[in-house]
C-alpha cells in the first residue's frame, strides 16, 4: 500500500470516529434503563460524584458517549429519593459523592438479573446490527451465505464474551481478544485495499 492510500485510509478513519462521536452525543442511541444500570454499577465499585460519573463514562467509551448533566443529576436525585443511593460519609469540600445503600445493592442485583434474562430471550435474534444488519443483505444470497454465517457466529461469540466480562472482568482475556481483533481488522483492511486496487485497474 503506498503513502497516498495510507493517508486516505487514515483520513477516513478520523472522519468515521468524528462522526460516531457526534452521533452518539446528539442522538438517543442509549437504551432506556441502561444509564441507570451503568450508574448503579459504577457506584457499587466506589463513591462517585455526578461529574466523575460523566467523565468516567466518556473515558470508558473513548469519548464516543458522555452523558449530559441533564440526564445524570435528575437520575441521581431520583435514585436518592427512592432510597437506592445516599451521600457518601466522607466528602471533599465542594464535591458531593454518592454510594449505594443496602436497598440499592439489592436493586442493582435485580436489575442485573433482569438484563441477563432479557439477553437470553434476545439470543435468537442474533448479534448486533453492525455484524448482521442490512449491509449484508445487499450481497448475493447464495455466494455470501457462508460469509453471513461466519459473521453471525462471530457476533454470537462476542455477545457471550461481553456477558462473561460483565459478570467478572478479566484483563488478561480482554487483552487477548483485543489482540485478535486488531490482527483480524488489519487483515480485513488489507483484503479491502486489494479489492479497491483491482477495481481501479
Secondary structure, DSSP 8 states (H G I E B T S, - for coil): --HHHHHHHHHHHHHHHHHHHHHHHHS--S-TTHHHHHHHHHHHHS-B-HHHHHHHHHHHTTTS----HHHHHHHHHHHHHTTSEEE-SS--TT---EEE-HHHHHHHHHHHHHHHHHHHHHGGG-S-HHHHSGGGGGS-TTTTHHHHHHHHHHHHHHHHHHHHHHHS--HHHHHHHHHHHHHHHHHHHHHHHHHHHHHH-
